[in-house]
Amino acid sequence: METVALAVTDGMLHFELSVAHEVFGDPAYELVVCGPGPVRFGRFRLDPDAGLDQLPYADTVIVPGWADVDVEPPAELVDAVRAAHEAGVRVASLCTGAFVLAAAGLLDGRRATTHWAHTDVLAARYPLVEVDPDVLYVDNGSVLTSAGKAAAMDLCLHLVRLDHGSAHANTIARRLVVPPHRSGGQAQFVTAPVPAQDDHPLTELFPWAIERLDQPLTVEDLARRANMSSRHLGRHFRTVTGATPLQWLLTQRIRRAQELLESSGDSVDAIAAATGMGTATTLRRHFNRTLGVPPDTYRRTFRRSTACAGT
């Protein structure tokens, strides 16, 4: 069981802290809140489980958002985060928590992101950091950063996906009623990441399409189901998901293929049919292009990582 430590002090943002607490409160993790003592953020007061000196003993350290980027984060927090990283702990920041990681020197020479409203400040204050203002999160392996608010959820689910696979991450996403996956490279600026109203034409279309990924769905099929023209459907998709209908469908097919590779012994041919890819050759091409590895390699790597996690 991986240990996840939330590093907290006065001046943190409660939303990002709550997101991490919800995701890593899952039974697959041991969640520990670490701080210098009782801390206050906004109207809330929190009593940590342990001191900041316990961060180096965790598997992952999460640094929530820092409320006032014009104020230097406490030295004891910066030192503790640096010590954790030097001990080999994976460190991730949510939103403006990137300022804590930057102050600790963890982002020097690395690509990173933070809330779009503060990317210029981060870049100016820490010129050795390669700040990318146009992504949801950045994964550097041992150091990860996310953009603001909802992107914190995306990064947390990404970490769960790395640790326990897509099926487990999707289970948590369903419990929290959030999209199971948004690529880290997706732009921060999406007018409405999810349909804002229950009667939005895509609200019912998404689950309908996901239940039929084994079928050769076309844009016309989706448009017919949504009772609109293909052009109108495309505009809705770009507004809601930041992608075209076919790009969105391909992403869902790849995610389903990952789940089946992780949880079943089905052949690549069978998985290609179950995900609407048609042939193993087509699945391998799209899978490799999207994830950088072929399906067979992904399955072996995932099973080795989960076997190691279970020892």
Secondary structure as GFF3:
##gff-version 3
##sequence-region A 1 311
A	DSSP	beta_strand	2	7	.	.	.	ID=ss1
A	DSSP	alpha_helix	14	24	.	.	.	ID=ss2
A	DSSP	beta_strand	29	34	.	.	.	ID=ss3
A	DSSP	beta_strand	39	41	.	.	.	ID=ss4
A	DSSP	beta_strand	44	46	.	.	.	ID=ss5
A	DSSP	three_ten_helix	52	57	.	.	.	ID=ss6
A	DSSP	beta_strand	60	63	.	.	.	ID=ss7
A	DSSP	alpha_helix	75	86	.	.	.	ID=ss8
A	DSSP	beta_strand	90	93	.	.	.	ID=ss9
A	DSSP	three_ten_helix	95	97	.	.	.	ID=ss10
A	DSSP	alpha_helix	98	103	.	.	.	ID=ss11
A	DSSP	beta_strand	111	112	.	.	.	ID=ss12
A	DSSP	three_ten_helix	116	118	.	.	.	ID=ss13
A	DSSP	alpha_helix	119	125	.	.	.	ID=ss14
A	DSSP	beta_strand	130	131	.	.	.	ID=ss15
A	DSSP	beta_strand	137	139	.	.	.	ID=ss16
A	DSSP	beta_strand	143	146	.	.	.	ID=ss17
A	DSSP	alpha_helix	150	164	.	.	.	ID=ss18
A	DSSP	alpha_helix	166	176	.	.	.	ID=ss19
A	DSSP	alpha_helix	205	210	.	.	.	ID=ss20
A	DSSP	alpha_helix	219	226	.	.	.	ID=ss21
A	DSSP	alpha_helix	230	241	.	.	.	ID=ss22
A	DSSP	alpha_helix	245	263	.	.	.	ID=ss23
A	DSSP	alpha_helix	268	274	.	.	.	ID=ss24
A	DSSP	alpha_helix	280	291	.	.	.	ID=ss25
A	DSSP	alpha_helix	295	309	.	.	.	ID=ss26
###
